[in-house]
Amino acid sequence: MTQQNILVLTYWSYPDALIQTYTLPYLRIIKKVNDRNSLTLVTLEKSKHVLQDSDNKIKRRLATDKIDWQPYLYKPFGWRGLLMWLSAGFSLLRLIRKKKIHVIHCFCTPPGAIGYILSKITNCKLILDSYEPHAEAMVENGTWKKNGVAFKLLFALEKLQTKRATTIIAATSGMHQYAQQKYGVAISDYHVKPACVDLNLFSADILKDEALLTELNLSGKIICVYAGKLGGIYLREEVLAFFKAATKQWGDLFRVLMLTNHTQQEIELDCAKAGLDPQIIITRFVAHKDVPRYMALGHFGITPVKPVPTKKYCTPIKDGEYWALGLPVVIPAHISDDSDIILQHRAGAVLNALTQSEYERALIEIDTILKQPESETKSRIRNLAITYRNFQIAHQVYGTIYSL
C-alpha cells in the first residue's frame, strides 16, 4: 500500500459533535484501511480557549490516533471571514508543501470551496465527502437570499469543486442526479455513505434505566425523545404543535425528553406560544457518550428536519441512533432516503404535510406500533441501523479509495 498524505478540511469546531461523532470515526477508518496514511485535520474554532489548547490536551488526544491537528479561528461570512481565509489559505499552502500533501479531503461543500482553490494551486487530488447542497439549502431555510453574494459565490464554487473532484462521497444516491441537473457535471467516481452509527455505543443491550426514569419523573409515561435543536434547519412551531397534538392523543401520559442545549426559558417561551404546558418537556444537555442511556428511555423519536427540497440529499445522524435503539421515528416526507425507509419498513410515521390532521394520523400510527410486542418492534427497527447505518459501509467506501 502506498502512503497518502491527507489534509482534511472541515468547517466545524473540535468540540462540535460533527467532529467528535461524525468526522473522527471516519478518519480512524481511513487510518485503519491503510495505516501508512498521514492525516492532518483542520477545524475552525469559535473559542480562543479551544484554539490555544494551552495544555496540549487536544493535540495529545488526536496524536493517539496519529492525527495532526491544525485549528484556525472562525470568522463568519463577510470581510472578516474573507481575511480569515486569506490568512489560513497561505498557512495551508505552506502546510501542504511542508507535509507533502497528496490529497485534500473536504467534509461538505463550504470547506470544499477552500479545498478546490488549494487543489488548483497545488495540483493535489480533491475528495468531497458528505457531499450535499449547501448554498440552495441556506436559501431554502431563509438564512441567505438567492440574489445575495453568499449564495452566488458558494453555488459557483460548488459547481467548480464538483468538476474538480476526483472522488465524491455523498449522503444519498440522489446527489448524482442533482449534480448533473444543477451543476451540469456527470460524476464518474461516486460513492454513497450515509451518517453511520456506532452500534456498540447505541447497543441493543441497553435497557431502560429505571432509576433515571424516576429521577426525571418519567416512570409510566409515553416518551417522545428528541436529540437536537429547534429552528434553523429544523422545524420549531410545528414541533410544538405536534407535541400539543400528542397531549390530546395520550393526555397526561405523554412527555418529551429533549436532549438539547436550549435553555428552559427558551422552551417555556415556545410552549407559551403554542399553548402547551411546559411541564411535559424535560430538557437535558448530555455528553454524546451518555446519549444512548437517555435516548433509550424513549418510546419513539422525532426528526423535525425542515422538508425543503435539498433535504432529500441530507443524512440525519439521529435517525441511525434512534433505529439502533429500536425506536420508531416521526419524520416529514422527502428527508434523505430515511422517510422512504421508515415508510417501507413501517418503522414510524411519515408526515406528508405539517398539519393538525397529519399529526393526528401520525400519532395513531405510532400508537399502533407501541401496542405491538416491544421486543419484536425493537429488533425489527434496529435491523434498519444494521442495514443502512453500519460503519461497515464507511469501511467499504474508504477502503476502495484509500487502501491502494
Secondary structure, DSSP 8 states (H G I E B T S, - for coil): ----EEEEE-SS-TTSHIIIIIIHHHHHHHHHH-TT-EEEEEEEES-HHHHH-TT-HHHHHHHTTTEEEEEEE---TTHHHHHHHHHHHHHHHHHHHHTT--EEEEESHHHHHHHHHHHHHH--EEEEEEE---HHHHHHTTSS-TTSHHHHHHHHHHHHHHHH-SEEEESSTTHHHHIIIII----SSEEE----B-TTTS-TT----HHHHHHTT-TT-EEEEEES-SSTTB-SHHHHHHHHHHHHHHGGGEEEEEESS--HHHHHHHHHHHT--GGGEEEE---GGGHHHHHTT-SEEE--B---GGGGG---HHHHHHHHTT--EEEETTSTTHHHHHHHTT-EEEESSSSHHHHHHHHHHHHHHHTS-HHHHHHHHHHHHHHHSBHHHHHHHHHHHH--
